[in-house]
Amino acid sequence: MSPSIRGKGPVVSIRGRLAALALVLAVPVAAWAQGAQIAFGSLDHDASLPVEVTAESLSVDQGDGTAVFSGDVVVGQGTLRLSAARVLVVYGSGGAGSGKISRLEASGSVVLVLGEDAAQAQEAVYSIDTATIVMTGDVLLTQGDNAVEGQRLEVDLNRGTGAMEGRVRTVLTPASDKP
């Protein structure tokens, strides 16, 4: 018969408590997190640099001040690279003729690369004015050997920071002193 602990509740075996504790400790703490602050990119990104877009096709709507790039779209701004199946460009006041981009809305296998960091998601919105990028839908951020998964990543390019939300899961690789 196994030893047991008697408290105010039902009798629970020590073996049962140890098994439950082992199970809890086996699950990474980061998997329980609902949000995580992370460094992203470098502080030297300049959101005022020109934005270059290449794609298979372009459609411009002067009426609502938008342009749609589709087919293997690649957006570049300084060291920032964003690729997607489709990118909607929303222009500021004055429409497409002004050349002043307000935001980019990317969808379909979105990949963002800035310096050593890379993220992928289903969708992303890059607000040029505030230098923020919000990526949503099965987001995966990789930084060297480390990875963070979640449902929403918000990147502040001015501060070089990011915040991951939505059942965050991470894999961290410890530093090794071995040659």
SULDA-V831444 format. One record per run of one state. SS is the DSSP state (alpha for helix, beta for strand, coil for the rest). FROM is the first residue (numbers start at 1). LEN is the number of residues. Records with the same first field share a line. If there is no record, write none. Layout:
SS = FROM-LEN / FROM-LEN
This chain:
coil = 1-3 / 6-6 / 27-2 / 33-2 / 40-12 / 55-2 / 62-4 / 78-2 / 92-3 / 99-2 / 115-2 / 128-4 / 144-2 / 157-4 / 166-3 / 172-8
beta = 4-2 / 12-2 / 35-5 / 52-3 / 57-5 / 66-12 / 80-12 / 101-14 / 117-11 / 132-12 / 146-11 / 161-5 / 169-3
alpha = 14-13 / 29-4 / 95-4
